[in-house]
Amino acid sequence: MKKKELKLIAMSTVKGRGWTNGLIKKFYPICYKTVPNPKYKRASPMKLYCLARIKKIEKSVKFIKEMELTKKRKESSKKSIQTKIENLRKYLDLLQVDNIPVVKKNELIKLSCENYNNFRERLDPANSKSDWSFLQRICVNYLRHCMSEYEELLYEMSGKTGFQEGYDVVNKKIFEKISDAYPWLKEECEKQLVMKGI
């Protein structure tokens, strides 16, 4: 009589059944066997698990209890993340960005060119006769990075849950202030927001 062939499944399939790394480590720490990755030769070998053993483990009382605890931890984590996002949104709703200092157009162009040229050595330094769209871009960048709270606000939010949403809101508010203070830069501000996907 022919021996029945074992059905083996990859770790991704095991996880698709609700298993986590923690559950695998606790209940099935040593895989049935490893095989070379079929897609990427240099990738780590694929771990394969015996489906029959997986099913047997899933029926055990210990596993069922541990799975319940895992689900509760996931739910708790989701609630915690949602609370953090809601708190960040409240903070962003109340966030008041200081007005951008106003200087004369020629002075702003001069300061922006100096800042641009000082950032690193340039073969073709910026000056008041540079391409107009380029000058508008470096003026907006100078105002955002050097004349506003932009860097400080992003630093305050760095590493927090919902940072991307906060990043978008801060950029909108800063660009809005620049547009109000310098109407001749409004089009450039709108262009940069679009380029950032905001």
FENHU-V807205 format. One record per residue. N is the residue number from 1. RES is the residue in one letter. PSI is psi in radians with two decimals (999 if undefined). OMEGA is omega in whole degrees, 0 to 359 (999 if undefined). Layout:
n & res & psi & omega
N & RES & PSI & OMEGA
N & RES & PSI & OMEGA
This chain:
n & res & psi & omega
1 & M & 2.33 & 182
2 & K & 2.33 & 179
3 & K & 2.32 & 181
4 & K & 2.26 & 182
5 & E & 2.33 & 179
6 & L & 2.45 & 175
7 & K & 2.13 & 180
8 & L & 2.50 & 181
9 & I & 2.65 & 181
10 & A & 2.85 & 180
11 & M & -0.66 & 180
12 & S & -0.63 & 178
13 & T & -0.68 & 177
14 & V & -0.81 & 180
15 & K & -0.53 & 177
16 & G & -0.31 & 177
17 & R & 0.06 & 178
18 & G & -0.02 & 179
19 & W & 2.56 & 174
20 & T & 2.99 & 176
21 & N & -0.68 & 180
22 & G & -0.75 & 180
23 & L & -0.71 & 178
24 & I & -0.79 & 181
25 & K & -0.63 & 184
26 & K & -0.72 & 188
27 & F & -0.38 & 182
28 & Y & 1.07 & 188
29 & P & -0.50 & 180
30 & I & 2.04 & 183
31 & C & 2.89 & 182
32 & Y & -0.77 & 175
33 & K & 2.93 & 176
34 & T & 2.61 & 178
35 & V & 2.71 & 178
36 & P & 2.51 & 179
37 & N & 2.15 & 183
38 & P & -0.38 & 183
39 & K & -0.73 & 185
40 & Y & 1.98 & 184
41 & K & -0.61 & 184
42 & R & -0.11 & 180
43 & A & 2.81 & 177
44 & S & 2.63 & 178
45 & P & 2.62 & 178
46 & M & 2.38 & 176
47 & K & 2.29 & 179
48 & L & 2.47 & 184
49 & Y & 2.56 & 179
50 & C & 2.08 & 183
51 & L & -0.68 & 180
52 & A & -0.71 & 179
53 & R & -0.69 & 177
54 & I & -0.86 & 182
55 & K & -0.67 & 180
56 & K & -0.78 & 179
57 & I & -0.73 & 183
58 & E & -0.40 & 180
59 & K & -0.19 & 182
60 & S & 2.58 & 181
61 & V & -0.75 & 181
62 & K & -0.77 & 181
63 & F & -0.77 & 181
64 & I & -0.75 & 179
65 & K & -0.75 & 181
66 & E & -0.67 & 178
67 & M & -0.70 & 178
68 & E & -0.78 & 179
69 & L & -0.70 & 179
70 & T & -0.76 & 179
71 & K & -0.73 & 179
72 & K & -0.71 & 179
73 & R & -0.69 & 179
74 & K & -0.76 & 179
75 & E & -0.76 & 179
76 & S & -0.72 & 179
77 & S & -0.73 & 178
78 & K & -0.76 & 180
79 & K & -0.72 & 180
80 & S & -0.77 & 179
81 & I & -0.76 & 180
82 & Q & -0.71 & 178
83 & T & -0.76 & 179
84 & K & -0.72 & 179
85 & I & -0.76 & 179
86 & E & -0.70 & 178
87 & N & -0.70 & 179
88 & L & -0.68 & 180
89 & R & -0.69 & 177
90 & K & -0.76 & 179
91 & Y & -0.76 & 182
92 & L & -0.62 & 178
93 & D & -0.64 & 182
94 & L & -0.15 & 185
95 & L & 2.13 & 176
96 & Q & 2.10 & 179
97 & V & 2.29 & 180
98 & D & 2.66 & 177
99 & N & 2.60 & 178
100 & I & 2.28 & 178
101 & P & 2.47 & 181
102 & V & 2.22 & 174
103 & V & 2.86 & 180
104 & K & 2.65 & 183
105 & K & -0.86 & 182
106 & N & -0.68 & 180
107 & E & -0.73 & 180
108 & L & -0.74 & 179
109 & I & -0.74 & 179
110 & K & -0.85 & 180
111 & L & -0.72 & 181
112 & S & -0.71 & 178
113 & C & -0.75 & 179
114 & E & -0.77 & 180
115 & N & -0.77 & 180
116 & Y & -0.77 & 182
117 & N & -0.53 & 181
118 & N & -0.37 & 184
119 & F & -0.70 & 172
120 & R & 2.85 & 180
121 & E & 2.34 & 182
122 & R & 2.47 & 174
123 & L & -0.55 & 181
124 & D & 1.40 & 184
125 & P & 2.61 & 179
126 & A & 2.53 & 174
127 & N & 3.08 & 185
128 & S & -0.24 & 180
129 & K & 0.07 & 178
130 & S & 2.92 & 179
131 & D & 2.35 & 187
132 & W & -0.74 & 180
133 & S & -0.61 & 176
134 & F & -0.75 & 179
135 & L & -0.72 & 178
136 & Q & -0.74 & 181
137 & R & -0.81 & 183
138 & I & -0.45 & 175
139 & C & -0.79 & 179
140 & V & -0.76 & 180
141 & N & -0.70 & 179
142 & Y & -0.81 & 180
143 & L & -0.72 & 182
144 & R & -0.81 & 186
145 & H & -0.51 & 187
146 & C & -0.33 & 186
147 & M & 0.21 & 180
148 & S & 3.11 & 179
149 & E & 0.14 & 187
150 & Y & -0.97 & 183
151 & E & -0.75 & 181
152 & E & -0.72 & 181
153 & L & -0.73 & 179
154 & L & -0.65 & 179
155 & Y & -0.71 & 179
156 & E & -0.59 & 184
157 & M & -0.19 & 186
158 & S & 2.37 & 179
159 & G & -0.09 & 181
160 & K & 2.63 & 176
161 & T & 2.30 & 181
162 & G & 0.31 & 183
163 & F & -0.75 & 183
164 & Q & -0.72 & 178
165 & E & -0.75 & 178
166 & G & -0.71 & 178
167 & Y & -0.79 & 180
168 & D & -0.79 & 182
169 & V & -0.79 & 180
170 & V & -0.78 & 179
171 & N & -0.78 & 179
172 & K & -0.81 & 183
173 & K & -0.70 & 180
174 & I & -0.81 & 180
175 & F & -0.61 & 178
176 & E & -0.75 & 179
177 & K & -0.69 & 178
178 & I & -0.77 & 179
179 & S & -0.69 & 179
180 & D & -0.74 & 183
181 & A & -0.53 & 183
182 & Y & 1.41 & 182
183 & P & -0.51 & 180
184 & W & -0.13 & 177
185 & L & 0.06 & 184
186 & K & -0.80 & 181
187 & E & -0.70 & 179
188 & E & -0.67 & 178
189 & C & -0.78 & 180
190 & E & -0.68 & 179
191 & K & -0.76 & 181
192 & Q & -0.62 & 176
193 & L & -0.73 & 179
194 & V & -0.74 & 179
195 & M & -0.53 & 178
196 & K & -0.07 & 180
197 & G & 0.49 & 182
198 & I & 999 & 999
